[in-house]
Amino acid sequence: ASMREIGFWLAPWARGRGVMTGAARLACGWGFDDLGLRRIEWWANVGNEASRAVALRLGFTREGTCRARLLHRGERVDGWVGGLLPGELT
């Protein structure tokens, strides 16, 4: 497939040190360079500013909000979606 999705979660004690940004950058680079992906999508619950910040640092463009798109703790919640194309990874 030429498109995949990335999601991430980090233990609270490890946050704020660039660990997630670095790991996600490596994963996206591997997807483009080794797997030949043409698009990577990022999804997060609306309001998840930490996830949004990581995605923006990586070069993702937030493309919209989808109503009741994600399942969170058994409930449907609105989700942000973003896309990253080859050459956009920062």
SULQUIWO-V744753 format. One record per residue. RES is the residue in one letter. SS is DSSP state (helix for helix, strand for strand, loop for the rest). OMEGA is omega in degrees with one decimal (* if undefined). Layout:
{{RES,SS,OMEGA} {RES,SS,OMEGA}}
This chain:
{{A,loop,-177.2} {S,loop,179.7} {M,strand,175.7} {R,strand,-177.9} {E,strand,175.4} {I,strand,173.9} {G,loop,-178.5} {F,loop,176.9} {W,loop,-178.3} {L,loop,178.0} {A,loop,-177.3} {P,helix,-177.5} {W,helix,-178.2} {A,helix,-175.0} {R,loop,174.4} {G,loop,-177.8} {R,loop,179.0} {G,loop,-178.2} {V,helix,-177.0} {M,helix,179.1} {T,helix,179.5} {G,helix,-179.8} {A,helix,-180.0} {A,helix,177.1} {R,helix,177.7} {L,helix,-179.3} {A,helix,179.8} {C,helix,177.4} {G,helix,177.3} {W,helix,179.5} {G,helix,-180.0} {F,helix,-172.2} {D,helix,-173.7} {D,loop,-178.8} {L,loop,179.1} {G,loop,179.7} {L,loop,178.6} {R,loop,179.3} {R,strand,171.6} {I,strand,178.8} {E,strand,174.7} {W,strand,176.4} {W,strand,174.3} {A,strand,173.4} {N,strand,174.9} {V,loop,-179.4} {G,loop,178.7} {N,loop,-174.2} {E,helix,178.6} {A,helix,177.5} {S,helix,178.6} {R,helix,-179.3} {A,helix,177.7} {V,helix,-178.8} {A,helix,179.9} {L,helix,176.8} {R,helix,180.0} {L,helix,-179.7} {G,loop,177.3} {F,loop,171.8} {T,strand,176.1} {R,strand,-171.7} {E,strand,178.4} {G,strand,178.3} {T,strand,178.8} {C,strand,-178.2} {R,strand,175.5} {A,strand,-175.0} {R,strand,-173.3} {L,strand,176.3} {L,strand,-179.1} {H,strand,-179.7} {R,loop,176.3} {G,loop,-179.9} {E,strand,175.6} {R,strand,179.3} {V,strand,176.4} {D,strand,-178.2} {G,strand,170.4} {W,strand,174.8} {V,strand,177.0} {G,strand,179.5} {G,strand,176.6} {L,strand,-179.3} {L,loop,177.6} {P,loop,-179.5} {G,loop,-179.8} {E,loop,-177.8} {L,loop,-179.3} {T,loop,*}}
